[in-house]
Amino acid sequence: MKILFVYPKYPDTFWSYKHALRFVSKKAAIPPLGLLTVAAMVPDAWEKRLVDLNTSKLSNEQIKWADMVFISAMIVQKPSVQEVISRCKALGKTIVAGGPAFTAQPEQYPDVTHLVLNEAEVTLPMFLSDLAQGKAKAVYTSQDKPALHQTPVPLWSLIRLKDYAVIPVQYSRGCPFNCEFCDIIIMYGRTPRTKTPSQLIAELQSLYDVGWRGDVFIVDDNFIGNKVTVKKMLPVLIEWQKERGIPFNLLTEASVNLADDEELMTLMNQANFQNVFLGSETPDMNGLKECGKTQNASRNLSDSVKTIQQHGMQVMGGFIIGFDTDNETIFQNQIDFIQQTGIVTAMVGLLNALPHTPLWHRLNEQGRLLKESTGENTDGTLNFSPLMGEKKLVAGYRKVLGTIYSNKYYYRRINTFMRNYKPNNTKRMPKREEVFAFFRSMWHIGILSRARFSYWNLVIRTFISKRKAFPVAIEMAIAGHHFRRITKQLLTASV
């Protein structure tokens, strides 16, 4: 059996880092972890190839080679998904699809031969068993939430690691919180399930063995969902990292109550976690209560952010505008909060109702849903009727983006972050692409860009006063180049 795994194209967004990747000679930010894991779950005897449309093109010859084409994607990739399905169908191929986009809206993909939905550890064996008996069904689904102890190491051999900036691994699934707009608990439940420490180490060792050095993204939607288990795993991870000279810079996602746990922050710092994404959402307490973000509403968010920064981790923040409780003050309030806390990577999006979330059901009952979500809340589009009014909300949103990603505000935010940030004592030689990225930034940002004066001020100040943070400063300058390009495209398209 010949299997072609296809990962559809991801649009150019804040998260694509398209304009930053050129500085480090990478083709895409991150490879398709789901497909690589599924590839390790199908029979070893099968021939396997993978095409990531974010790094290469898909030819008809590749499709013709395969007996079956496996596709996985998120909602935001839907346009590319439909194109891939059409091409495969035209060539008479059996199409097997799964992942978030298909699980959320299976009815929208009638041309898929077999939908293998929900979590593959449960539904993929069902499909493979029926396939072997010649009686494979059209749809496989299950609400079971499997333990992750049997999840295999991803099949890294199917990709060129050097095409990517960051390599993902997964430690846990599920989140204990119940935010109204979030679809995580729908897909993975509210009880966090984790891999064993030895499993995670095996995955990291597999990356180390194939030569990867650099950034590793632990893609859990809430890495600290089960604090007890995480605290047992981190000492093992710390030891593994130290024994190999700290080969990986780690980043992940977590809830803001990370700031309450000194032990946990210290362990993450020692394990070399450099970045953590927090769903800050809004500085308005009414908005937090509306969306069920109770873990944020009961604290001083600004103090929590600074506490995490002071433990050697850059806080990347997700923000939402468009709650029913929002009024015209929210736009400046969001700007002020982002600037005051020094959250340099601030992903501000318009509220979107993802399929079957509590928010989606509420708005549907109120007759306020307008259309399907694009799956991308930073594209400036709405899929519901906001109480503020669409015109006023979108105009305010554009003001926020245009402000925080202007050169003046962006570099001012970096300086605020640098004052709070206490880098850990990790020492490692910079990789060759990092050195090249610095020199490219000197030319493209330090000379050609309108941000050149702010750039050189940052470079000189950081080199003199906080040299350990110098690589972080350059990384932020390069990321800012991407963010400004995306912001300009979005604002121009909105006119």
Legacy VTK file of the C-alpha trace (Angstrom):
# vtk DataFile Version 3.0
C-alpha trace
ASCII
DATASET POLYDATA
POINTS 495 float
0.000 0.000 0.000
1.333 3.421 -1.009
0.232 6.332 1.176
0.692 10.009 0.357
0.273 12.346 3.320
-0.655 15.890 2.278
-0.664 18.977 4.477
-2.583 21.871 2.853
-1.252 25.386 2.561
-1.527 27.760 5.496
-2.501 31.363 4.603
-0.198 34.310 5.159
-1.076 35.454 8.690
0.552 36.739 11.863
1.239 33.112 12.820
2.809 32.102 9.495
5.926 34.224 10.155
6.414 34.227 6.383
8.378 37.483 6.243
10.548 36.507 9.214
11.398 33.038 7.907
13.431 34.546 5.088
15.937 35.858 7.616
16.707 32.313 8.785
16.379 30.631 5.356
13.387 28.509 6.371
10.387 27.589 4.234
7.744 27.202 6.953
7.339 27.859 10.645
6.317 24.378 11.761
5.768 20.896 10.225
2.485 18.918 10.383
2.798 17.058 13.688
-0.581 15.342 13.333
0.248 13.755 9.973
3.722 12.740 11.131
2.186 11.011 14.144
-0.498 9.280 12.069
2.212 8.145 9.652
3.853 6.340 12.567
0.535 4.651 13.417
-0.177 3.042 10.040
1.513 -0.275 9.131
5.290 -0.136 8.825
5.145 -2.161 5.635
3.264 0.580 3.798
5.240 2.978 1.608
4.881 6.537 2.874
5.570 9.968 1.477
4.593 13.400 2.759
4.050 16.651 0.890
3.732 19.841 2.920
2.296 22.499 0.617
3.891 25.131 2.833
7.343 23.966 1.758
6.800 22.408 -1.683
4.285 21.900 -4.479
2.055 18.878 -4.985
2.417 17.289 -8.412
-0.036 15.046 -10.208
2.694 12.425 -10.385
2.859 12.309 -6.597
-0.898 11.866 -6.371
-0.877 9.159 -9.062
1.835 7.272 -7.156
-0.408 6.817 -4.124
-3.078 4.227 -3.429
-4.556 6.504 -0.766
-4.107 10.165 0.128
-4.265 11.142 3.805
-5.104 14.787 4.560
-5.156 16.655 7.876
-5.810 20.359 8.393
-7.180 23.162 10.513
-10.204 25.264 9.550
-7.991 28.139 8.385
-6.549 25.855 5.685
-9.952 25.101 4.144
-9.366 26.782 0.729
-6.238 24.695 0.177
-7.995 21.588 1.552
-10.754 21.875 -1.038
-8.220 22.254 -3.831
-6.280 19.161 -2.724
-9.477 17.104 -2.445
-10.620 18.181 -5.912
-7.292 17.211 -7.474
-7.210 13.829 -5.762
-10.814 13.067 -6.688
-10.169 14.002 -10.325
-7.372 11.434 -10.375
-9.623 8.782 -8.843
-7.819 8.483 -5.522
-9.150 7.218 -2.221
-9.073 10.145 0.206
-8.751 9.695 3.970
-9.117 12.837 6.081
-9.020 13.790 9.745
-7.943 16.549 12.086
-9.630 19.701 13.429
-11.144 20.996 10.168
-12.830 17.702 9.314
-13.883 16.881 12.871
-15.518 20.304 13.281
-17.416 20.306 9.973
-17.447 16.823 8.400
-20.544 17.631 6.344
-18.550 20.119 4.290
-16.314 17.459 2.756
-18.601 15.097 0.809
-15.826 14.138 -1.618
-13.669 12.577 1.102
-13.837 8.775 0.855
-13.195 8.066 4.539
-13.476 10.578 7.378
-11.418 9.419 10.356
-12.408 11.971 12.990
-11.659 12.885 16.604
-8.518 11.366 18.128
-6.569 9.017 15.890
-5.537 6.700 18.716
-9.194 5.602 18.827
-10.607 5.984 15.315
-7.610 5.150 13.121
-7.354 1.521 14.355
-11.085 1.114 13.611
-10.522 2.305 10.052
-7.398 0.192 9.511
-9.147 -2.920 10.802
-12.146 -2.459 8.503
-9.874 -1.579 5.585
-7.966 -4.822 6.006
-11.283 -6.683 5.831
-12.425 -4.774 2.760
-15.345 -3.087 4.525
-14.105 0.413 5.383
-16.912 2.831 6.238
-17.351 6.473 5.201
-17.128 7.934 8.705
-15.311 6.953 11.893
-15.976 8.969 15.025
-15.699 8.529 18.770
-16.014 10.671 21.864
-13.516 8.513 23.757
-10.554 10.405 25.186
-7.651 7.944 25.009
-4.630 7.824 27.267
-1.572 9.045 25.405
0.769 6.320 26.592
0.586 4.477 23.253
1.030 7.518 21.004
4.114 6.828 18.867
7.107 9.027 18.110
6.363 11.093 14.968
7.923 9.855 11.744
10.456 12.660 11.264
12.032 10.883 8.283
9.135 12.029 6.071
10.200 15.695 6.207
13.304 17.814 5.754
13.792 19.236 9.219
15.932 22.078 7.905
12.900 23.460 6.047
11.316 24.479 9.359
12.023 27.088 12.018
10.439 25.228 14.936
9.756 21.531 15.530
6.629 20.546 17.488
6.078 17.813 20.044
3.019 17.163 22.181
3.015 16.365 25.881
-0.656 16.688 26.829
-4.197 17.170 25.541
-7.137 18.844 27.225
-7.643 21.920 29.395
-9.375 22.255 32.781
-10.898 25.624 31.891
-14.106 26.259 29.949
-13.724 29.477 27.940
-16.847 30.195 25.894
-15.058 30.858 22.604
-12.596 27.934 22.769
-12.969 24.606 20.944
-10.191 22.784 22.800
-12.465 21.155 25.363
-14.791 20.056 22.546
-11.943 18.236 20.827
-9.909 17.053 23.811
-12.026 17.429 26.950
-11.488 19.172 30.280
-9.350 16.502 31.906
-5.712 16.979 30.825
-4.083 13.750 29.655
-0.314 13.525 29.492
2.392 11.345 28.051
4.838 9.769 30.440
8.164 11.546 31.069
9.939 8.714 29.240
7.668 9.199 26.202
8.427 12.900 25.953
12.136 12.264 26.379
11.991 9.577 23.662
10.488 12.108 21.248
13.076 14.735 22.116
15.845 12.136 21.802
14.539 11.170 18.369
14.863 14.805 17.291
18.309 15.039 18.817
19.404 11.859 17.034
18.397 13.170 13.608
20.407 16.317 14.202
17.845 18.902 15.246
19.142 21.747 17.407
17.130 24.838 18.205
13.504 25.674 18.933
11.036 22.990 20.023
7.380 23.909 20.485
5.467 21.835 23.032
2.125 22.384 21.334
-0.180 21.615 24.268
-3.075 24.044 24.473
-2.366 24.304 28.191
0.988 22.819 29.155
0.255 23.303 32.876
-3.291 21.899 32.785
-2.117 19.125 35.106
0.469 20.821 37.315
1.175 17.749 39.420
2.187 15.667 36.401
4.164 18.487 34.800
6.209 19.008 37.947
7.139 15.321 37.940
8.169 15.467 34.289
10.201 18.705 34.322
13.124 17.448 36.463
13.594 14.601 33.976
13.547 17.093 31.115
15.996 19.390 32.902
18.462 16.553 33.396
18.139 15.448 29.757
18.744 18.993 28.504
21.784 19.529 30.728
23.368 16.204 29.778
23.294 17.264 26.113
24.382 20.861 26.525
20.877 22.392 26.289
20.195 21.531 22.628
16.619 22.869 22.585
15.009 26.218 23.288
11.482 25.402 24.436
8.218 27.276 23.972
4.663 26.375 24.858
1.164 27.604 25.742
-0.174 27.914 29.274
-2.871 29.513 31.380
-2.044 32.677 33.296
-2.169 30.915 36.668
1.388 29.840 35.846
2.334 33.101 37.579
0.991 31.742 40.888
3.431 28.845 41.032
7.007 29.794 41.857
8.191 26.188 41.747
6.717 25.575 38.317
8.163 28.766 36.815
11.580 27.945 38.235
11.482 24.431 36.796
10.426 25.733 33.372
13.251 28.258 33.468
15.754 25.530 34.319
14.407 23.376 31.469
15.099 26.317 29.116
11.571 27.414 28.302
12.124 30.704 26.506
8.583 31.605 25.438
5.106 30.976 26.775
1.876 31.971 25.036
-0.883 33.166 27.369
-4.517 33.728 26.467
-4.747 37.151 28.117
-7.822 38.027 25.987
-8.754 41.400 27.513
-7.902 43.721 30.420
-11.636 44.315 30.918
-12.982 42.239 33.817
-16.510 42.212 32.380
-15.213 40.701 29.145
-13.308 38.022 31.040
-16.392 37.099 33.042
-18.548 37.033 29.899
-16.294 34.487 28.176
-15.784 32.360 31.292
-12.109 33.239 31.664
-12.313 33.000 35.441
-8.618 32.230 35.838
-7.860 35.705 34.430
-10.658 37.673 36.077
-9.492 37.009 39.619
-6.035 38.560 39.323
-3.918 41.542 38.320
-3.006 40.461 34.795
-0.202 42.972 34.459
1.547 41.686 37.579
1.143 38.089 36.393
2.791 38.866 33.060
5.724 40.625 34.718
6.212 37.748 37.148
6.559 35.257 34.281
8.914 37.585 32.378
11.097 37.860 35.471
11.466 34.079 35.420
13.226 34.182 32.067
10.250 33.621 29.763
8.954 35.912 27.071
5.173 36.188 27.329
3.385 36.004 23.992
-0.207 37.140 24.371
-3.505 36.389 22.680
-6.083 39.181 22.840
-9.705 39.351 21.718
-11.887 42.327 20.828
-15.627 42.045 20.253
-17.158 40.743 23.471
-20.719 41.874 24.127
-19.487 43.860 27.129
-16.917 45.770 25.060
-17.540 49.458 24.421
-15.504 52.108 22.633
-12.983 52.312 25.483
-11.751 48.772 24.848
-9.514 49.750 21.938
-7.324 52.164 23.888
-7.473 49.899 26.940
-6.060 47.012 24.916
-3.304 49.224 23.522
-2.397 50.524 26.983
-2.316 47.051 28.538
-0.169 45.568 25.777
2.285 48.456 25.941
2.490 48.592 29.733
3.162 44.869 30.113
5.734 44.640 27.332
3.966 41.779 25.557
5.906 42.158 22.331
4.164 39.391 20.394
0.577 40.505 20.914
-1.854 38.595 18.708
-4.987 40.729 18.740
-7.985 39.184 17.022
-11.657 39.823 16.517
-13.938 37.473 18.413
-15.000 34.573 16.178
-17.506 31.823 16.874
-15.838 28.513 16.051
-18.178 25.615 15.194
-20.004 24.015 18.126
-18.321 26.063 20.850
-20.535 27.440 23.648
-20.187 30.854 21.982
-21.337 29.434 18.634
-24.402 27.847 20.245
-25.302 31.041 22.139
-25.005 33.289 19.112
-26.887 30.779 16.972
-29.769 30.756 19.445
-29.773 34.564 19.422
-29.846 34.633 15.622
-26.558 36.540 15.457
-24.403 34.140 13.437
-23.680 35.586 10.001
-21.421 33.008 8.363
-18.792 30.370 9.033
-15.573 31.296 10.767
-12.459 31.396 8.609
-10.614 29.810 11.523
-8.324 32.851 11.661
-9.323 35.606 14.068
-6.612 38.027 12.947
-7.816 38.411 9.358
-10.134 41.305 10.242
-13.360 39.421 9.538
-16.384 38.711 11.731
-18.817 35.801 11.534
-21.439 37.209 13.902
-23.301 40.426 14.543
-21.564 42.311 17.404
-23.529 44.479 19.803
-21.136 47.357 19.192
-21.861 47.277 15.473
-19.587 45.785 12.844
-18.352 49.053 11.347
-17.357 50.540 14.694
-15.770 47.310 15.928
-13.679 46.711 12.818
-12.534 50.345 12.722
-11.437 50.128 16.346
-9.677 46.836 15.705
-7.755 48.364 12.832
-6.724 51.219 15.127
-5.332 48.765 17.676
-3.284 46.850 15.121
-2.053 49.982 13.370
-0.903 51.363 16.700
0.773 48.412 18.400
2.632 47.352 15.250
3.837 50.815 14.346
7.607 51.100 14.714
7.319 53.518 17.626
4.990 51.376 19.736
6.560 48.046 18.829
10.112 49.008 19.808
8.878 50.835 22.892
7.254 47.544 23.889
10.511 45.654 23.396
12.274 48.111 25.699
9.590 47.605 28.355
10.002 43.849 28.060
13.772 44.091 28.367
13.447 45.976 31.648
11.290 43.188 33.121
13.072 40.247 31.517
15.656 38.215 33.411
17.271 35.751 30.982
18.415 32.431 32.379
22.037 31.412 32.566
21.915 29.046 29.605
25.002 29.343 27.455
25.175 28.019 23.931
26.862 28.959 20.700
24.528 30.629 18.190
23.606 28.545 15.175
24.855 29.559 11.762
21.402 30.627 10.552
21.030 32.829 13.648
24.270 34.614 12.811
23.131 35.060 9.198
19.755 36.301 10.442
21.476 38.988 12.497
23.485 40.246 9.532
20.414 40.182 7.301
18.497 42.145 9.912
21.275 44.751 9.927
20.663 45.313 6.214
16.912 44.844 5.822
15.840 46.480 9.088
18.874 48.518 10.130
19.373 50.176 6.747
16.403 49.681 4.418
13.575 49.865 6.944
11.864 52.895 8.455
12.507 51.186 11.778
16.285 51.584 11.393
16.779 54.150 14.168
14.711 52.129 16.646
16.512 48.973 15.546
20.000 50.344 16.144
18.962 51.854 19.453
17.738 48.409 20.533
20.851 46.618 19.268
23.306 48.963 20.958
21.375 49.270 24.220
20.864 45.524 24.577
24.462 44.679 23.698
25.740 47.091 26.344
23.269 46.602 29.184
21.755 43.108 28.787
23.997 41.047 26.530
22.432 37.685 27.455
19.171 38.945 25.981
20.792 40.034 22.701
19.534 37.035 20.643
16.013 37.661 21.956
16.202 41.323 20.935
17.238 40.433 17.381
14.519 37.782 17.190
11.931 40.373 18.228
13.185 42.879 15.670
12.873 40.280 12.902
9.427 39.192 14.085
8.365 42.833 14.102
9.330 43.107 10.437
6.869 40.290 9.709
4.121 41.700 11.936
4.307 45.116 10.261
4.057 43.558 6.800
1.009 41.508 7.792
-0.606 44.487 9.515
-0.110 46.631 6.431
-1.701 43.961 4.229
-4.650 43.585 6.573
-5.290 47.313 6.911
-4.972 47.896 3.182
-7.387 45.048 2.434
-9.888 46.469 4.926
-10.144 49.858 3.228
LINES 1 496
495 0 1 2 3 4 5 6 7 8 9 10 11 12 13 14 15 16 17 18 19 20 21 22 23 24 25 26 27 28 29 30 31 32 33 34 35 36 37 38 39 40 41 42 43 44 45 46 47 48 49 50 51 52 53 54 55 56 57 58 59 60 61 62 63 64 65 66 67 68 69 70 71 72 73 74 75 76 77 78 79 80 81 82 83 84 85 86 87 88 89 90 91 92 93 94 95 96 97 98 99 100 101 102 103 104 105 106 107 108 109 110 111 112 113 114 115 116 117 118 119 120 121 122 123 124 125 126 127 128 129 130 131 132 133 134 135 136 137 138 139 140 141 142 143 144 145 146 147 148 149 150 151 152 153 154 155 156 157 158 159 160 161 162 163 164 165 166 167 168 169 170 171 172 173 174 175 176 177 178 179 180 181 182 183 184 185 186 187 188 189 190 191 192 193 194 195 196 197 198 199 200 201 202 203 204 205 206 207 208 209 210 211 212 213 214 215 216 217 218 219 220 221 222 223 224 225 226 227 228 229 230 231 232 233 234 235 236 237 238 239 240 241 242 243 244 245 246 247 248 249 250 251 252 253 254 255 256 257 258 259 260 261 262 263 264 265 266 267 268 269 270 271 272 273 274 275 276 277 278 279 280 281 282 283 284 285 286 287 288 289 290 291 292 293 294 295 296 297 298 299 300 301 302 303 304 305 306 307 308 309 310 311 312 313 314 315 316 317 318 319 320 321 322 323 324 325 326 327 328 329 330 331 332 333 334 335 336 337 338 339 340 341 342 343 344 345 346 347 348 349 350 351 352 353 354 355 356 357 358 359 360 361 362 363 364 365 366 367 368 369 370 371 372 373 374 375 376 377 378 379 380 381 382 383 384 385 386 387 388 389 390 391 392 393 394 395 396 397 398 399 400 401 402 403 404 405 406 407 408 409 410 411 412 413 414 415 416 417 418 419 420 421 422 423 424 425 426 427 428 429 430 431 432 433 434 435 436 437 438 439 440 441 442 443 444 445 446 447 448 449 450 451 452 453 454 455 456 457 458 459 460 461 462 463 464 465 466 467 468 469 470 471 472 473 474 475 476 477 478 479 480 481 482 483 484 485 486 487 488 489 490 491 492 493 494
